[in-house]
């Protein structure tokens, strides 16, 4: 039997809520612990990328998004070429009341953390959502484009 070194797919979900984006605070020990991140995680065998994204949002935040409503924003590969990242967005979510922290899932020490620390790929995806079709000047660019 031939073994293949396939690139795992990570689905990261931008969920607009109350005029902002739903975020998590990483609780698993290791790189990024305590930092804010977008909800997301690995697509498991037997899941569509939409099902994976919706499941990760629900598991990490307790907020339900409809898998069929998720739309791709961009796809990227990590600089080390070890993961494919699918950034997607859901329609705005109405969430009444306070948000509660969902306890982090405990993974074995050999398993990767389920969410990504905000990096350049995530910032590019967020930028695409926030400024798409907007006449607002971009604060990070002197030309405002």
Backbone as JSON Lines, residues from 0, in Angstrom:
{"i":0,"aa":"X","n":[0.84,-1.18,0.0],"ca":[0.0,0.0,0.0],"c":[0.89,1.25,0.0]}
{"i":1,"aa":"X","n":[0.59,2.2,-0.84],"ca":[1.35,3.43,-0.94],"c":[0.81,4.45,0.05]}
{"i":2,"aa":"X","n":[1.7,5.12,0.77],"ca":[1.28,6.17,1.7],"c":[1.4,7.52,1.03]}
{"i":3,"aa":"X","n":[0.48,8.39,1.33],"ca":[0.47,9.74,0.78],"c":[0.59,10.75,1.89]}
{"i":4,"aa":"X","n":[1.36,11.77,1.65],"ca":[1.49,12.86,2.62],"c":[0.57,13.99,2.17]}
{"i":5,"aa":"X","n":[-0.7,13.86,2.52],"ca":[-1.69,14.86,2.11],"c":[-1.65,16.08,3.02]}
{"i":6,"aa":"X","n":[-2.04,17.21,2.46],"ca":[-2.09,18.46,3.21],"c":[-3.42,18.56,3.94]}
{"i":7,"aa":"X","n":[-3.4,18.64,5.28],"ca":[-4.67,18.77,6.01],"c":[-5.35,20.1,5.7]}
{"i":8,"aa":"X","n":[-6.67,20.07,5.72],"ca":[-7.46,21.27,5.48],"c":[-7.96,21.83,6.81]}
{"i":9,"aa":"X","n":[-7.74,23.12,7.01],"ca":[-8.23,23.83,8.18],"c":[-9.29,24.82,7.69]}
{"i":10,"aa":"X","n":[-10.45,24.81,8.31],"ca":[-11.53,25.73,7.95],"c":[-11.61,26.79,9.04]}
{"i":11,"aa":"X","n":[-11.5,28.06,8.64],"ca":[-11.57,29.2,9.56],"c":[-12.82,29.99,9.19]}
{"i":12,"aa":"X","n":[-13.64,30.31,10.19],"ca":[-14.95,30.92,9.92],"c":[-15.04,32.33,10.48]}
{"i":13,"aa":"X","n":[-15.38,33.27,9.61],"ca":[-15.66,34.65,10.01],"c":[-17.16,34.74,10.26]}
{"i":14,"aa":"X","n":[-17.54,35.03,11.49],"ca":[-18.95,35.08,11.87],"c":[-19.27,36.5,12.32]}
{"i":15,"aa":"X","n":[-19.94,37.3,11.48],"ca":[-20.33,38.65,11.9],"c":[-21.41,38.58,12.98]}
{"i":16,"aa":"X","n":[-21.18,39.32,14.07],"ca":[-22.14,39.36,15.16],"c":[-22.02,40.71,15.86]}
{"i":17,"aa":"X","n":[-23.13,41.37,16.09],"ca":[-23.18,42.65,16.81],"c":[-22.19,43.68,16.25]}
{"i":18,"aa":"X","n":[-22.06,43.75,14.96],"ca":[-21.19,44.73,14.33],"c":[-19.71,44.38,14.36]}
{"i":19,"aa":"X","n":[-19.36,43.2,14.83],"ca":[-17.96,42.76,14.88],"c":[-17.85,41.34,14.38]}
{"i":20,"aa":"X","n":[-16.76,40.69,14.73],"ca":[-16.55,39.3,14.36],"c":[-16.43,38.45,15.61]}
{"i":21,"aa":"X","n":[-17.03,37.27,15.58],"ca":[-16.96,36.32,16.68],"c":[-15.52,35.81,16.79]}
{"i":22,"aa":"X","n":[-14.96,35.86,17.99],"ca":[-13.59,35.42,18.23],"c":[-13.58,34.43,19.38]}
{"i":23,"aa":"X","n":[-12.48,33.69,19.48],"ca":[-12.27,32.81,20.63],"c":[-10.95,33.22,21.29]}
{"i":24,"aa":"X","n":[-10.78,32.82,22.53],"ca":[-9.49,33.0,23.19],"c":[-8.9,31.6,23.35]}
{"i":25,"aa":"X","n":[-7.73,31.4,22.77],"ca":[-7.11,30.08,22.79],"c":[-6.78,29.67,24.21]}
{"i":26,"aa":"X","n":[-7.2,28.45,24.58],"ca":[-7.0,27.97,25.95],"c":[-6.07,26.77,26.02]}
{"i":27,"aa":"X","n":[-5.75,26.19,24.89],"ca":[-4.88,25.01,24.91],"c":[-3.44,25.43,25.11]}
{"i":28,"aa":"X","n":[-2.7,24.7,25.92],"ca":[-1.29,25.04,26.15],"c":[-0.49,25.03,24.85]}
{"i":29,"aa":"X","n":[0.47,25.9,24.79],"ca":[1.34,25.94,23.61],"c":[1.29,27.3,22.94]}
{"i":30,"aa":"X","n":[1.77,27.34,21.72],"ca":[1.84,28.58,20.96],"c":[0.45,29.18,20.8]}
{"i":31,"aa":"X","n":[0.32,30.42,21.17],"ca":[-0.94,31.13,21.0],"c":[-1.87,31.07,22.2]}
{"i":32,"aa":"X","n":[-1.49,30.38,23.26],"ca":[-2.36,30.28,24.42],"c":[-2.7,31.68,24.94]}
{"i":33,"aa":"X","n":[-4.0,31.94,25.14],"ca":[-4.46,33.23,25.65],"c":[-4.71,34.27,24.58]}
{"i":34,"aa":"X","n":[-4.32,33.99,23.35],"ca":[-4.51,34.97,22.27],"c":[-5.87,34.8,21.61]}
{"i":35,"aa":"X","n":[-6.33,35.88,20.99],"ca":[-7.59,35.82,20.25],"c":[-7.37,35.14,18.91]}
{"i":36,"aa":"X","n":[-8.38,34.43,18.46],"ca":[-8.34,33.74,17.17],"c":[-9.74,33.65,16.62]}
{"i":37,"aa":"X","n":[-9.83,33.41,15.35],"ca":[-11.11,33.12,14.72],"c":[-11.45,31.66,14.99]}
{"i":38,"aa":"X","n":[-12.74,31.33,15.12],"ca":[-13.08,29.92,15.3],"c":[-12.71,29.13,14.05]}
{"i":39,"aa":"X","n":[-12.25,27.92,14.26],"ca":[-11.91,27.08,13.12],"c":[-11.19,25.83,13.57]}
{"i":40,"aa":"X","n":[-10.99,24.93,12.63],"ca":[-10.31,23.69,12.94],"c":[-10.22,22.8,11.73]}
{"i":41,"aa":"X","n":[-9.74,21.6,11.96],"ca":[-9.49,20.66,10.87],"c":[-10.78,20.06,10.32]}
{"i":42,"aa":"X","n":[-10.79,19.87,9.01],"ca":[-11.86,19.13,8.35],"c":[-11.56,17.65,8.54]}
{"i":43,"aa":"X","n":[-12.49,16.93,9.13],"ca":[-12.3,15.52,9.4],"c":[-12.8,14.67,8.22]}
{"i":44,"aa":"X","n":[-12.26,13.49,8.12],"ca":[-12.68,12.55,7.09],"c":[-14.19,12.35,7.18]}
{"i":45,"aa":"X","n":[-14.89,12.47,6.08],"ca":[-16.33,12.31,6.05],"c":[-17.11,13.61,6.18]}
{"i":46,"aa":"X","n":[-16.41,14.73,6.46],"ca":[-17.07,16.04,6.58],"c":[-16.83,16.85,5.32]}
{"i":47,"aa":"X","n":[-17.81,17.66,4.95],"ca":[-17.56,18.68,3.95],"c":[-16.87,19.83,4.67]}
{"i":48,"aa":"X","n":[-16.25,20.73,3.91],"ca":[-15.61,21.87,4.57],"c":[-16.64,22.73,5.3]}
{"i":49,"aa":"X","n":[-17.85,22.8,4.74],"ca":[-18.91,23.58,5.39],"c":[-19.32,22.96,6.72]}
{"i":50,"aa":"X","n":[-19.49,21.64,6.72],"ca":[-19.84,20.95,7.97],"c":[-18.75,21.12,9.01]}
{"i":51,"aa":"X","n":[-17.48,21.05,8.58],"ca":[-16.36,21.22,9.5],"c":[-16.37,22.62,10.1]}
{"i":52,"aa":"X","n":[-16.57,23.64,9.27],"ca":[-16.59,25.02,9.76],"c":[-17.7,25.25,10.76]}
{"i":53,"aa":"X","n":[-18.91,24.8,10.43],"ca":[-20.06,24.99,11.33],"c":[-19.85,24.24,12.64]}
{"i":54,"aa":"X","n":[-19.3,23.03,12.56],"ca":[-19.06,22.24,13.77],"c":[-18.03,22.92,14.68]}
{"i":55,"aa":"X","n":[-16.97,23.47,14.09],"ca":[-15.95,24.14,14.9],"c":[-16.5,25.39,15.58]}
{"i":56,"aa":"X","n":[-17.32,26.17,14.87],"ca":[-17.92,27.36,15.48],"c":[-18.78,26.94,16.66]}
{"i":57,"aa":"X","n":[-19.59,25.91,16.48],"ca":[-20.48,25.43,17.56],"c":[-19.65,24.9,18.74]}
{"i":58,"aa":"X","n":[-18.62,24.08,18.45],"ca":[-17.81,23.48,19.51],"c":[-17.01,24.53,20.29]}
{"i":59,"aa":"X","n":[-16.5,25.53,19.6],"ca":[-15.62,26.5,20.23],"c":[-16.33,27.7,20.84]}
{"i":60,"aa":"X","n":[-17.56,27.99,20.38],"ca":[-18.24,29.19,20.86],"c":[-19.65,28.94,21.37]}
{"i":61,"aa":"X","n":[-20.26,27.82,21.0],"ca":[-21.64,27.57,21.36],"c":[-22.63,28.25,20.43]}
{"i":62,"aa":"X","n":[-22.13,28.98,19.43],"ca":[-22.99,29.68,18.47],"c":[-23.23,28.77,17.27]}
{"i":63,"aa":"X","n":[-24.48,28.66,16.84],"ca":[-24.82,27.8,15.7],"c":[-24.85,28.61,14.41]}
{"i":64,"aa":"X","n":[-24.17,28.1,13.4],"ca":[-24.25,28.66,12.05],"c":[-24.68,27.54,11.12]}
{"i":65,"aa":"X","n":[-25.39,27.88,10.09],"ca":[-25.9,26.9,9.13],"c":[-24.81,26.56,8.13]}
{"i":66,"aa":"X","n":[-24.38,25.3,8.04],"ca":[-23.31,24.94,7.11],"c":[-23.56,25.37,5.67]}
{"i":67,"aa":"X","n":[-24.8,25.25,5.22],"ca":[-25.08,25.58,3.81],"c":[-24.96,27.07,3.52]}
{"i":68,"aa":"X","n":[-24.93,27.9,4.58],"ca":[-24.82,29.35,4.4],"c":[-23.38,29.85,4.38]}
{"i":69,"aa":"X","n":[-22.41,28.98,4.65],"ca":[-21.0,29.4,4.64],"c":[-20.52,29.6,3.21]}
{"i":70,"aa":"X","n":[-19.79,30.69,2.99],"ca":[-19.26,31.04,1.67],"c":[-17.76,31.27,1.76]}
{"i":71,"aa":"X","n":[-17.03,30.77,0.77],"ca":[-15.57,30.93,0.75],"c":[-15.2,32.39,0.55]}
{"i":72,"aa":"X","n":[-14.25,32.87,1.36],"ca":[-13.67,34.2,1.2],"c":[-12.36,34.07,0.44]}
{"i":73,"aa":"X","n":[-11.5,33.17,0.89],"ca":[-10.23,32.93,0.23],"c":[-9.68,31.59,0.68]}
{"i":74,"aa":"X","n":[-8.75,31.07,-0.09],"ca":[-8.06,29.83,0.23],"c":[-6.57,30.13,0.19]}
{"i":75,"aa":"X","n":[-5.84,29.63,1.18],"ca":[-4.39,29.88,1.24],"c":[-3.69,28.62,1.74]}
{"i":76,"aa":"X","n":[-2.41,28.6,1.53],"ca":[-1.56,27.55,2.08],"c":[-0.62,28.21,3.07]}
{"i":77,"aa":"X","n":[-0.38,27.56,4.21],"ca":[0.52,28.14,5.2],"c":[1.92,28.26,4.6]}
{"i":78,"aa":"X","n":[2.71,29.21,5.09],"ca":[4.05,29.41,4.54],"c":[4.92,28.14,4.54]}
{"i":79,"aa":"X","n":[4.7,27.27,5.54],"ca":[5.48,26.02,5.58],"c":[4.89,24.93,4.7]}
{"i":80,"aa":"X","n":[3.77,25.25,4.01],"ca":[3.1,24.35,3.08],"c":[2.56,23.08,3.73]}
{"i":81,"aa":"X","n":[2.27,23.17,5.01],"ca":[1.78,21.99,5.72],"c":[0.27,21.95,5.89]}
{"i":82,"aa":"X","n":[-0.42,23.08,5.67],"ca":[-1.87,23.13,5.82],"c":[-2.49,23.98,4.74]}
{"i":83,"aa":"X","n":[-3.66,23.55,4.29],"ca":[-4.49,24.37,3.41],"c":[-5.52,25.04,4.29]}
{"i":84,"aa":"X","n":[-5.69,26.36,4.13],"ca":[-6.62,27.13,4.94],"c":[-7.79,27.59,4.07]}
{"i":85,"aa":"X","n":[-8.99,27.24,4.47],"ca":[-10.19,27.74,3.8],"c":[-10.8,28.77,4.74]}
{"i":86,"aa":"X","n":[-10.79,30.03,4.33],"ca":[-11.43,31.08,5.1],"c":[-12.82,31.29,4.51]}
{"i":87,"aa":"X","n":[-13.82,31.21,5.37],"ca":[-15.19,31.37,4.9],"c":[-15.93,32.31,5.85]}
{"i":88,"aa":"X","n":[-17.09,32.76,5.41],"ca":[-17.9,33.63,6.25],"c":[-19.32,33.12,6.3]}
{"i":89,"aa":"X","n":[-19.96,33.4,7.42],"ca":[-21.38,33.09,7.55],"c":[-22.15,34.4,7.45]}
{"i":90,"aa":"X","n":[-23.45,34.32,7.21],"ca":[-24.26,35.53,7.31],"c":[-24.21,36.02,8.76]}
{"i":91,"aa":"X","n":[-24.53,37.29,9.01],"ca":[-24.54,37.79,10.39],"c":[-25.42,36.92,11.29]}
{"i":92,"aa":"X","n":[-24.96,36.71,12.5],"ca":[-25.65,35.88,13.46],"c":[-26.24,36.77,14.55]}
{"i":93,"aa":"X","n":[-27.48,36.49,14.93],"ca":[-28.1,37.19,16.04],"c":[-27.87,36.33,17.27]}
{"i":94,"aa":"X","n":[-27.23,36.91,18.27],"ca":[-26.98,36.18,19.52],"c":[-27.41,37.07,20.67]}
{"i":95,"aa":"X","n":[-28.49,36.69,21.32],"ca":[-29.02,37.47,22.44],"c":[-28.27,37.12,23.71]}
{"i":96,"aa":"X","n":[-28.14,38.08,24.58],"ca":[-27.51,37.84,25.87],"c":[-26.0,37.81,25.8]}
{"i":97,"aa":"X","n":[-25.38,37.52,26.94],"ca":[-23.91,37.52,26.98],"c":[-23.34,36.28,26.31]}
{"i":98,"aa":"X","n":[-22.09,36.39,25.91],"ca":[-21.38,35.23,25.4],"c":[-20.73,34.53,26.58]}
{"i":99,"aa":"X","n":[-20.73,33.23,26.56],"ca":[-20.07,32.48,27.61],"c":[-18.89,31.74,27.01]}
{"i":100,"aa":"X","n":[-17.86,31.58,27.8],"ca":[-16.69,30.86,27.31],"c":[-16.99,29.37,27.31]}
{"i":101,"aa":"X","n":[-16.69,28.73,26.19],"ca":[-16.85,27.29,26.07],"c":[-15.51,26.68,26.45]}
{"i":102,"aa":"X","n":[-15.48,25.72,27.38],"ca":[-14.2,25.13,27.78],"c":[-13.49,24.52,26.57]}
{"i":103,"aa":"X","n":[-12.19,24.72,26.5],"ca":[-11.39,24.17,25.4],"c":[-11.42,22.65,25.47]}
{"i":104,"aa":"X","n":[-11.46,22.04,24.31],"ca":[-11.38,20.59,24.25],"c":[-9.94,20.19,24.57]}
{"i":105,"aa":"X","n":[-9.78,19.17,25.34],"ca":[-8.45,18.67,25.66],"c":[-8.02,17.7,24.57]}
{"i":106,"aa":"X","n":[-6.93,18.01,23.95],"ca":[-6.4,17.15,22.9],"c":[-5.13,16.5,23.41]}
{"i":107,"aa":"X","n":[-4.77,15.38,22.81],"ca":[-3.51,14.75,23.19],"c":[-2.37,15.7,22.85]}
{"i":108,"aa":"X","n":[-1.26,15.55,23.51],"ca":[-0.14,16.46,23.28],"c":[0.39,16.37,21.85]}
{"i":109,"aa":"X","n":[0.11,15.28,21.15],"ca":[0.6,15.16,19.78],"c":[-0.36,15.76,18.76]}
{"i":110,"aa":"X","n":[-1.58,16.08,19.2],"ca":[-2.57,16.63,18.27],"c":[-2.41,18.13,18.16]}
{"i":111,"aa":"X","n":[-2.58,18.69,16.96],"ca":[-2.48,20.13,16.8],"c":[-3.67,20.85,17.43]}
{"i":112,"aa":"X","n":[-3.46,22.1,17.8],"ca":[-4.55,22.91,18.35],"c":[-5.6,23.13,17.28]}
{"i":113,"aa":"X","n":[-6.89,23.2,17.64],"ca":[-7.94,23.3,16.65],"c":[-8.13,24.69,16.04]}
{"i":114,"aa":"X","n":[-7.63,25.73,16.66],"ca":[-7.83,27.06,16.11],"c":[-6.49,27.71,15.82]}
{"i":115,"aa":"X","n":[-6.52,28.64,14.91],"ca":[-5.29,29.32,14.5],"c":[-5.17,30.67,15.17]}
{"i":116,"aa":"X","n":[-3.97,31.04,15.52],"ca":[-3.71,32.37,16.03],"c":[-3.81,33.32,14.85]}
{"i":117,"aa":"X","n":[-4.35,34.5,15.06],"ca":[-4.5,35.44,13.96],"c":[-3.14,35.74,13.36]}
{"i":118,"aa":"X","n":[-3.02,35.49,12.08],"ca":[-1.8,35.74,11.33],"c":[-2.12,36.49,10.06]}
{"i":119,"aa":"X","n":[-1.16,36.57,9.17],"ca":[-1.35,37.34,7.96],"c":[-2.48,36.79,7.09]}
{"i":120,"aa":"X","n":[-2.62,35.46,6.99],"ca":[-3.7,34.92,6.17],"c":[-5.06,35.29,6.75]}
{"i":121,"aa":"X","n":[-5.21,35.2,8.07],"ca":[-6.49,35.57,8.68],"c":[-6.77,37.05,8.52]}
{"i":122,"aa":"X","n":[-5.75,37.87,8.68],"ca":[-5.96,39.31,8.53],"c":[-6.36,39.65,7.1]}
{"i":123,"aa":"X","n":[-5.81,38.96,6.11],"ca":[-6.18,39.18,4.72],"c":[-7.65,38.8,4.51]}
{"i":124,"aa":"X","n":[-8.06,37.68,5.09],"ca":[-9.45,37.24,4.96],"c":[-10.4,38.23,5.64]}
{"i":125,"aa":"X","n":[-10.04,38.68,6.83],"ca":[-10.87,39.66,7.54],"c":[-10.97,40.94,6.73]}
{"i":126,"aa":"X","n":[-9.84,41.39,6.21],"ca":[-9.8,42.6,5.4],"c":[-10.74,42.48,4.2]}
{"i":127,"aa":"X","n":[-10.73,41.32,3.55],"ca":[-11.59,41.11,2.39],"c":[-13.06,41.23,2.75]}
{"i":128,"aa":"X","n":[-13.44,40.73,3.93],"ca":[-14.84,40.8,4.35],"c":[-15.21,42.22,4.77]}
{"i":129,"aa":"X","n":[-14.37,42.86,5.57],"ca":[-14.72,44.17,6.11],"c":[-14.74,45.26,5.05]}
{"i":130,"aa":"X","n":[-13.88,45.16,4.05],"ca":[-13.76,46.24,3.07],"c":[-14.34,45.92,1.71]}
{"i":131,"aa":"X","n":[-14.94,44.74,1.55],"ca":[-15.55,44.38,0.27],"c":[-16.69,45.33,-0.03]}
{"i":132,"aa":"X","n":[-16.61,45.99,-1.16],"ca":[-17.68,46.88,-1.6],"c":[-17.85,48.1,-0.73]}
{"i":133,"aa":"X","n":[-16.87,48.41,0.08],"ca":[-17.0,49.53,1.0],"c":[-16.32,50.76,0.44]}
{"i":134,"aa":"X","n":[-16.92,51.92,0.67],"ca":[-16.32,53.18,0.27],"c":[-15.43,53.73,1.38]}
{"i":135,"aa":"X","n":[-15.36,53.02,2.52],"ca":[-14.54,53.47,3.64],"c":[-13.06,53.39,3.28]}
{"i":136,"aa":"X","n":[-12.27,54.37,3.68],"ca":[-10.83,54.26,3.47],"c":[-10.26,53.19,4.39]}
{"i":137,"aa":"X","n":[-9.26,52.48,3.91],"ca":[-8.61,51.47,4.72],"c":[-7.59,52.15,5.63]}
{"i":138,"aa":"X","n":[-7.69,51.91,6.95],"ca":[-6.8,52.58,7.89],"c":[-5.35,52.14,7.78]}
{"i":139,"aa":"X","n":[-5.1,50.97,7.23],"ca":[-3.72,50.47,7.16],"c":[-2.96,50.89,5.9]}
{"i":140,"aa":"X","n":[-3.62,51.66,5.03],"ca":[-2.97,52.05,3.78],"c":[-3.08,53.54,3.61]}
{"i":141,"aa":"X","n":[-1.95,54.21,3.35],"ca":[-1.99,55.67,3.2],"c":[-2.86,56.15,2.05]}
{"i":142,"aa":"X","n":[-2.97,55.33,0.99],"ca":[-3.78,55.74,-0.14],"c":[-5.27,55.46,0.08]}
{"i":143,"aa":"X","n":[-5.59,54.71,1.18],"ca":[-6.98,54.41,1.52],"c":[-7.62,53.38,0.62]}
{"i":144,"aa":"X","n":[-6.86,52.75,-0.28],"ca":[-7.43,51.75,-1.19],"c":[-7.35,50.37,-0.64]}
